[in-house]
Amino acid sequence: YWACCPFHGEKTASFSVSSSKQFYHCFGCQKSGNAVGFLMDYDHMEFVEAIESLAHSLGIEVPYEQGTAPAKPAQGLELMYQSMEQSSQYYEAQLKQTPEAIDYLKHRGISGQTAKTFAIGYAPPGWNNLGGDEKQLVETGMLVKKETGKPYDRFRHRLMFPIRDRRGRTIAFGGRVINPEDNPKYLNSPESPLFHKSDEIYGLYELKKAVTNIDRIFVTEGYMDVVALAEHGVKTAVATLGTAINNRQIESLFRVCKNLVFCFDGDAAGKKAAWRSLEECLASLKEGRLARFLFLPEGQDPDSYIGEFGSEAFDHQVDQASTLTEYLFETLLAECNIKTLEGRAQFLDRLRPYFMQIPLQSLKDQILAEVEQRTGQQIDSRMLRLLGEDKPVAATGKRMPEPHWTPTRLAINLLLKKPALAQSTGTHDELAESGIPGVDLLLKILDRIHDEPGISTQNLLDRFKGDDHEPHLYKLAAMEPPVEDDESLERMFADCLQSLRKQYIDHRQKQLITKLQSGEALSEAEKLEHKKLFTNHS
């Protein structure tokens, strides 16, 4: 099966899933693994949690060793999820019964449908409104428990914004005051077994649920920004959770869409947040990814701007957004006078740490060209050293290469397709001395299959987990061989081995002939070998 990769944005399917081999591989971003690994990578699950999730979906029970059944991961977490969902439903019901909260949302231009989409609710005044298991409510941070006294509700007289994970489960809340005199303005759930705010992004679940073809994602700083943009038809906005965005969050967003637009106020705080976002973006700038930076007029945020001027004016602002390199150059050049020799050296020195973090060579080449244009100096070896580059490297840019079959690569591919092919072969000790690229790996695979007759493709791949060859093997396993039927597979595998033997014989014969031509005498063993090779070759 082929599909667009869930780990990086793409328009042409390069994500291959093989039900027979029990693994997946993406030819674009090189992600690969089995069903357990997929849940660990995509849903950020731990190994045991992934096993339990798969078992639950299949209706089977996970066997545990005596005394090791994880009460908390299996039962405890599920109870916490249920408790959070009950709290969310309670807050939604309270919103419908509270005219003050409804009027506040209407005043902010938020419709009932948008409130429903984001499951916005209301936490009423009072200290003991939440029902449910006290232990679960304390562990999830919904109740505050002091050393003395009874636990009390953390959220009171606030609009409530559920924070949901990739699977739509409520894991935390953000609460916003209705009365401007109350403090703090925003209050988030504390860290809990369900919620790690540096890993989560508000609105990402709702975005993926609402939009199929995501052309860009707007990264904002607040829940109301996300909700207000959605109200005006911009349904691809997300927000950080009261902290500066980090690289893990940026990677998560880039896996959904390759085009990110960071939206900030034009004031000092907004520019500081934007620069931090730029720094966190650099290491994630791979082929096709684009980061832009939108600065709204000072005193405006996405919520207030789109509410006052509308979506058309907001789109116009987006068109004016700076690319990452434009923003990088504008900021650094504002600090340096590149008309002077000292200023140019200072500029290169400040550019260097950012330049070195970029993994994409084609982007580095563009930056070097921009440096030449801005400074009026041709890039030479001295300037490259200042930027931490010995020499420019040409970008490859090829995303999904056509298979290039050598006898070794094809033999490995066929073994991964049908490991039982190894059982029909004898020993290949002579190939160990051949020096042919890839033969060592081929022999390792043959030995592994001989040691474990009946091994499956996925189990065979698992035997090389953590090995330097692992990515290469997954890539080969995802390629379809030139033939499909068993008889053709066996014949082609035998032909590959025969071709490798012929290469070895030709190579060894040349070695012995070269020795004779140089005047050296062959040993008795070498004479016998030479005769045997000649006989086999003829």
N, C-alpha and C positions, 0 to 999 in steps of 0.2 A: 504494500500500500504506500501511496505517496501523498504528502500533504505539505502545506506551508508550515514551517518550523515554529513551534510555540516559544522557542527560546530567543529568537531574533526576528525582527520584522522582515518580511519578504513578500514578493508578489508571485514568484515562480516557485512551485513546490520543489524543495530539495530535501525534505525530511522523509526518510524511508523507514517503514516499519515492517518487519518480517514476523508473521505469526508462527511460521514453522521453525525459524531460528531463535525466536523469543528475544529479539532485541530491536533497538532503533538506532539510526545513525543519520545525522544531518551533514550533507556535503557542503553546506554553507558555513556554519559556525563550528562544525566538527564535534558537536555534542553527541554522545552515544551511551548506551547502557541498556539495562533490562527494565522490567516494569517497576521493580522496587526503586531502582536508581532514578527512574523518571519522577516518581512521587517525591523522592528526596530532593531532586533538583528543582522541579516545577512548583511543588507545594511547600518546599522548605521543611519537609518532615525529617524527623530522626529515623534511623533504620527500623527500630521496633515499631514506631508509629506507622511507617509505611507498610510494614508487614501486616499490622492489625487492620489498617484501612483496606488493603486488598482482600484480606480474609473476610472482613465485614461485608464487602461488596459481593463476595461469592457465597455468603451465608455459611461459612465454615468457622470453626473455633481454632484459635492458635494454641498449639500445645506448648506448655512451659515446663521447664525443669522444676523438680520439687522445691517449693519455697521461693521460686523466682518470679511468680506471676506478678506483674507490676500493678499493684492496686491503684497507684496514682495515675500512671500513664493511661491505663485501660479504662478503669471505672471513674477515677477522680476527675480527669480532664473532661470526660463526657458529661459528668454532673455539672461541672463549671460552665460548659457551653450551654447546657440546658438552663442553668440559672441566669446566665447573661441574656439569653433569648427571652426568658420570662420577664426580666427587667425591661428589655426593649419594648415588649408588647404592653407592659404596664405604662411606660412613658407615652407611647403612642395613644393609648386610650385616654390618658390624662390630658393630652393636648386637645383632643376633641371636646373635652368637657371644660376647657379653660378659655373663656373669651379673651382674656388679656393676652395670652400667648398667641392665639389665632390672630388677633388684631396686630400684634407685633410683626408676625410673618407677613400679613397683608401690607402693612406699612413698608416693609422691606421689599415688597414686590414679589413675594414667594407664594405661588399658587398651592392649592391643596394637592394637586397631582405631583408637583415637584417634592413637596413635603413627604408624600407617600413613597416616592421613588427612593428617597434617602432615609426613610423610616424615622423622620424627625419626630421627637416627642417632647414632653415637658415633665420636669421633676417639680412637684408641688412643694410649697413651704412645709416645714415640719421635720422632725428628727427621726421618725420611725414609720415611714410610709411603705418601704419595700417589704414585701412578704417573701417567704421562702426560707431555705436552709441557711441559718446564720453562718455556719462554717464556710459554705461556698461563697456567700456574699462578702465575707471578710477576706477570703483568699483572692477573690477577683478585684478587691478594692472598692466594692460598692458600699461597704460599711467601713467606717473608721473605728478601730478598736484601740482605746487607750489602756494603759496599765490598770487604771481603776475606772470604774463606771461601766455602763452598758454601751455597746456599739451603737453608732448613730449613722444616718444616711450621709454619704459624702456629698451628694448633689441635691441642692435645695433651691427652688425658685429659679430654675434655669431651663433654657431650651437645650434639648439633649440630641446629640448627633452620634448615632452608633458608628463605631469603627469596626469594619468587617474585614475578615481575611479573604484570601483568594477564593475560598469555597463558600463565601457568603455567611460565615458564622460570626456572630457578634462576639468580639474579644475585648472591647473596651468602649469608653464613651468620651466624648468631648462635650463639656457643658458651657453655654454662653449666657451671660447675664441678660435679663430683660430690662431691669432697672439700671440706668447708666451710673447710678451712685454706688452700686454694689461692686465689690472686688473679691477676687480678681476677675477681670473681664472674661478670660477663658480659664477653664479648669479641666484638666485631662485625668483619666484614670491613671493610677500608678502602675509601675511594672508589676506583672503577675505571671503565673505559669502560662497564661494564654497570650499575654501582651508584652511585646518588646518593641517599644516605640521607634527605636532606630532601625527596625526591620520593616515597619509597616508604612503604608501610604494611604491616606484618606481618599476615598472615591474611586480607587482602582477597580474594585469589584463592580461598582455601579457602572463605571465606564465600559468595562468589557461586556457587561450584560446588555447595555443599551446600544452599543455601536459594534457593527460587524467589521467594517473596513475603516480602520483607524489611521487617518492620514497624518495626524500630529497630536501630541499631548501637551497641554498647558500645565506647567508646574507652578502652583501658587503657594501662598503662605498661610491660608486660613480656610476653615470649613465654609464660611459664608461666601468666599470667593468661588469655591467649587459649585455651591448651590445656586448662586446668582448667575453664574455663567450658564449653567444647565437650564435655568429658567428662560434665558434668552437664546436658547438653541445651541449653545456651545457645550456639548455633552462630553467633551474629552479633556476635562480639567481634573487635576488631582491636587492634593495639598500635603505638605509635610506636617508632622505632629508636634509643632512647637519647638522643634530643634532644626538646626541647619541640615540640609540634605547631605547624605553620605554616598559613597561610591556603590555600596550594595543596593541602595534604593534606586540609584541611577541605572545600574545594570538591569534591575527588575523592569524599569520603564523602557529601556532600550530593547529588551526582549519582546515587549509588546508592540513597540513602534519605534522606528529609526529616527523620527523627527520630534525633538523636544523643544518646546518654547518656554523659557523661564520668565515668569511675569512678576515684576517687582515695582514697588514705589520708586519714584525718582529721587527720594531723599537719601541721606547718608546711610541710614539703616538698610534701605533697599539695595543700595550699591554694595554694601558690605556683604549682604546675603548673596547677591549675584556673583561677586568675586569668589566667594566660598564655593558656590555651585560650579563655577568655571574650573576651579582647582580640582574638584571631585570628578568632573567630567573627563579630564584629559586622558586618564588611563583607559577609558572606555571608548575612545574614538576609533572604532574599527570601520572597515569598508562600508560605505553607504550611510553611516550614522551622521546626523546633523544636530547640532545644538545651537539655538539662537537665544538672544536676550532682549526682552522687551521692557523698557522703562517707561512707565506711565507718568504723566505730569505730577509734579510734587504735590503731595496731599491726597492723591488718588490711589486707590487699589482696584483690582479687577471688579470687585463687588460694586464699589461706588461709581466707577467709571462707566461700566456697561449699564448701570441703573440710570445714570444721568444722560448719557449720550447715545445709548443703544448699541446693538450688535454691529451695525454697519461702520460706525465710528471705531469700534473696537477692532474690527477686521482691518481697517486702515492703519491703525497703530501696529497691528501684527505685521503688516507688509513692510513697515519701517524698522522691524526688529534687526538688531545687529547679529551677524554670525559670530561664532566663538572667536575666530581669528581677528575679525574686525574689533571686537570688544577687547581682546587681548592687546592688540597693537595700540588702540586708542588710549587705553589705561597706562601702558608702559611708556608710550611716547609723551604723554602729558607730564611725566616725571623726568624726562631727559631732553636735553638740547642736542639733537643729533646733527646740528650744523657744525658742532665742534668735534674734534677727534676724541676728546675725553667723554663727551656726551654719547657718541656712538659706542665707545667701549662700555660705558655704563649701561646703555640700552641692551647690548648683547649679554652683558653679565646678568641683567635682570630677566632677560628672556630665557636664558639657559635652563634653569630648573623646570620651567614649564615645557619647553621644547623637548627636553629629555624624557618627559613622562609620556609623550605621544607615541603610541605603538604603530600608527599607520604611516608608512613611509611616503605615500603619495601626498598626505597632508603636510608632512615635514617638508617635502619638496616645494609645495605651494608657499609655505612660510618662508623658506629660503629665498624664493623668488620675490616675495613681498619685502623681505629685508633688503635685497638688492635695490628694489625700486624706491623704498623709503630712504635708505641711506645714500643711494647713488654710488655704492661700492659693489664691485663684483665679488661674489663669494669665493674666497680662496681657502687654502688649507689652514691658514692661521685663524680665519673667522670660524671655520668648521670646528677647530679645536676649542675655540671660545664657547661654542654651542654644544660641546661634548660629542661632536661627530667627527670621525676620522675621514670619512668620505661618504658622499651620497650613494644610496643604494636604490636601484630601480625598483619601482613597485610592480608586483605581479598582477594583482587584481583579478586573477582568474578564479571564479567562484566554484564552478562545478565541472572539473575536467573530465573529459572522456577517458574511459579506461585505456591504459597503455599496457598491454599484456606482454610480459616477458615470461619465459617458461617457469621461472621461480614464482612470480606473482600469481600466475594462473594456477599453478599447482596448489599454492596456499589457499587461493579463492575456492578451488574445487573441494579441498579438504574441509573448509569451513562450511561449504554448501552441504557436503555429505562426508562426515568423518569416517564412515565405514570404508571409504576407498582405501584407507591406509592398510586395512587388513589383507588386501590382495597383493601387497608388495612385500618383497623380502628386505634384506639389509642393504644399506646404502653407505657403508663405511667409507668407500673410496671418495664419495662426494664431500666428506668432511674436510678433505685436503684440497678441494678444488679451488677455493678462493673465490668462487662465484658469489656475487652480492646476493644476500638473502637466503642462501642455502643453509646457513647455520640455524636460522629461524624455522625453515621448512623441516629440518631434521628434528628440532625440538618439538614441533607439532606432531610429527610422525611418532616420536618416542612417547609423547603424552598419550596419543590415541592407542598405541600398543599396550601401554600400561593400564589404560582404562577402556577396554572394549565396550562399545555401546554408548560412549559418551556423546552427549548432545552438543549442538553448536554453541548454545549459551554457556553450558558448563565448561566447554573447551575455552571459550573467551574468558570466562571467570578465572581460569587457571593462570591467565596472563595479567590479571588485575594488578595495577601498580607497576607493571613491567614497562620498560621504555618502548616496547613494541605494541603496547595496548592500543593507542590511537590508530596506528597503522593497520592493525588486525581488524578493528571495527570498520574502518574505511573499506578494506578489502571485502569483508563479509557483507557489506551493504551493496556491493557491486554484483550485478547479475552476470553469471558466466555466459559465454557465447552459446552454450547448448543447455538443454533442460532434462532430456530423458536419461534414465540411469545408464543405458548402454553407451550413449554418447559421452556421458560424464566419465565412465570408466576408461573408454578408449582415449579420451583427451588427456586424462590424468597419466595414463601409461605413456602417451606421446611426450608429455612434459618431462617425465623422468628420463625417458630415452634421450631427449634433446639435451638434458643436463649432463647425462653420462657422456654423450658425444662431445660436448664442450670440454668436459674434464679430460677425455682421451686426447682430443686435439691439443689441449694446453700441455698435458704431460708429455706427449710425443715431441712437441716443439722444444720442451726443456731438455729432453734427452738428446735430441738431434743437435741442439746448440752446444751441448757439452761435448759431443763427438767432434763437431766442427772446430771447436776450440783446441782440439788436440788432447783432451782428457780422455782417459780410458774409463769405460763403464765397469762398475762392479758386476759380479756374477748375478746378484739380485736384480740390478738394473737391466742387464742383458735379458734376463728372463722376463722382466716386466715389459721391456720394449717389444719383445717378440709377442707377448700376450696381448699387448695393446694393439699391435699391428694386425694380429689375427682377428681380434674383436672388431676392429675398425673396418677391416675389409669384408 
